[in-house]
Amino acid sequence: MTLTLPTAWQPILEDQVAQPYWSALEQFLSAQRTQHSVFPPAEDVFSALRITSLDATNVLLLGQDPYHDDGQAHGLCFSVRPGVAPPPSLRNMFKELKSDLGCRVPNNGYLVPWAEQGMLMLNAVLTVRAHEPNSHKNKGWELFTDAIIRKVSAKDSPVVFVLWGAYAQKKAALIDTSRHTIVQSAHPSPLSAKNGFFGSRPFSSINAALAAAGKPVIDWQIPDL
């Protein structure tokens, strides 16, 4: 299968598409989609890039790999489609959002409104085999998403990078912290939320950093659907 980047990102990432790993990744995904169910659907793999251009990116939230159960993943980290029950990590995010900023817990986990406000909601790995977490790691996606993190870090305009958990925090090495802000804590998953995510107030921290940079803050309230 041919992976086609959203138009706005094509000139920015053309150096990656020209690399040998990219064609190997395309071949791997073609074989995987022939033999297995793969999430998200092909048309949604680059949703995060389609919704949030590099110019519009004021916040980068990094996840690990897509949700692996039926109908959940649609190309934004932590987000699920309308009508799909929010998974445990997302429920914990909403709990923290309520205690941090008083936002009520919505009846859905569709986080597109955050992406539309300049939050690039990027997973490190952009596809997964159904019901097999991390099944597409080390196939090339990490090279590509590391390049995206570097491109965002190269922006003159300050960006807030949100790194939850040890996996995401390793990516801090790609970020120019002299110009950008990192907001980090434990991951919101049930395994670690009680050990440093709850009470970390990431949402107010992100808005404080945006305000300090003279940028619009994010309205975190996800509307009911």
N, C-alpha and C positions, 0 to 999 in steps of 0.2 A: 504494500500500500504506500501511496505517496502522502507524506505529511505536509500539509500546506499551512504555513503560518498566516495569522491575520495580517492584512496589508500593512498596517502601521508599524508592525514589528519586523517586516521582511528585510528592510535595509539595515536594521540594527543588528539582526542575527544572521545575516547572509554568510558571515564568516563561519558560523557553526554548521549551517546546512551544507557547506562545501567540504566539511571534514569527513574522513572515512567512517567515523563512528555513526554518522547520521544515516548513511545508506544501510549500514549493518542494523541499526535500530529499526528502520523501515521494513527490512526483510524479516527481522524477528517478529515485529508486530503483525505483519501479513500472515505469517505462519501461526501465530497465536490466535488471531481472529478466525482463521480457518478451522482450528482444532478446538477452541475453547470459547466460552463467553468471556469477554474482556470489557472492563469498565474504565472510564465512562465510554459511551458510544463514540465512534470516530468523530462525529461532528461536534462533540463537546470537549475533546481533549484540550483544546486551546481556549476554552471559555474565559479563563482569567486574563489572558492576553487580549482577547477580543473586546472584553468589557473595559479594561483599564490599559490605556496606552502608556508608554514610557513617560511622555510629557505630563500625563495626568497623575502619575504615581507619586503620592505623598507618604504612603505607608506601604510596607511590604510585610505581609503575614505569611510565615513559612510553615507548611505542613509537611508530612512525610510521604505518604502515598494515598491514593484515593480510597474511599470506602469500598468494601469488597462485597457487600450484599446487594441483592437485586434492587434496581431502581433508585439507589441512593446517590451515587456520584454523578456530578454534572460539570466537573472541571474547575470548581472553586474549592480550595481547601476548607475543610470543616463544614461546608454547606451541603444540604440535601435538597432534593426537588420538593416542590409543593406537594402536600399530601403524604409525605414520608415522615414517619416519626423521627424527631431528632435523636441521634445516637448519644451514648453516655457523655462523650467529651463535649459535645455541643450543649447538652443539658447543663453540664458544669459551667460552661462559658456563660450561659444565660443566668445561672445562679450568681456567678461572680459579678456579672453586669448589673444585676438587680441590687446587690449589696454595695457595689462601687458607685453607681450613678442613679439608682432608683428606677431603672428601666423595667417595665413589667415584662414577664416572660411571654413571648408571643406563642401563637398556636401553630407555628411552623418553624422550620429550620432553613428557610430559603434566604441566604445572606447576600443576594445580588445587590440590595440597596447599599451595602458597605462598599462593594466593588465599584459601584457607580459614583461613589464619593471619593475615589482616588486611592482605594486600598487594593493593591495587587495581591490576590489571594492564591498564592503559588504553592503547589506541592513540589517536593524535591523529585519525586517520580510521578509521571503523569498518567500512567495506566497500571492496571492490576488484573490478574486473572480472577474470575469470580470465586469468592469464598476462600481465596488464598492470599492473605496479606503479605506484602513484600515480595510477591512472586515475580515482579518485573524490576527488581533492584539490580544494579550493576549491569544493565544492558545498554547504557548510554544516556539515559534521561538525566542522571546527575551531572554529567558534563554540560549538558544543555542548560539545566536550571542554575548551575553554578555560574555559567556565563551570563544568565539574566541577572543574577544577584550582583555580579561585577558591573554590568551595564547600569543598573540602578545606582550602585555605589559611585559610579563615575559622574553622576549628575552633579551639576554645580549647586542646584537647589537642595536644601536639606530634606532628608527622608527619615522616617521612623521605621526601623526594622524590628519586627516582633518575633522573638525566638523563644519558643516554649519547649522545654525539655532538652535533654543532653544532645540528641541528634541535631536539632535545629541550632543549638548554641555552638556546635562545631563550625557552623558557617560564618561565625563572627570574624574569622580570619579573612574573609573575602570583602569585608566592609571597612571603608575609611571612616573610622570613628572620630577623626578630627573634624569632620563635616556633618556627620549623621549621628542620630541617636539610636541606641539599642535599648529596647524594653524586653527584659527576659525574666523568666521564672520557671518553675516546674510546669510540666505539661498538664493540660486540663483532663487527661484521661483518669478514670476511676482509680488506677493504680497509684497515681502520683498527685492528684489534685489536693489531697489533704496535707501533702508534704511541701507546700509552697506555692500552689496556684491560688487556692482560696485565700483571700486577703491581700493578694499582690496588687490589686487595683490597676490592672494594665490599661483599661479603657480610659480612665481619667489621666493616666500617665501619658498615653498616646496623645490625647487632646491637649495636655499641657505642653508637650513638645511641639505640636503643630502651632499652637497659639504663640509660643516663644519664637517660632520661625516666621510668624506673620501669615500663617496659612489658615484656611477655614478648618474649624474643628469638625469632627464626624458626629452626625446625629446617629447614635447607636441603636435607637429604638426600631426594631424590625416590626413592620406593620403586620397585623393579622391578615390572613387570607381567607 
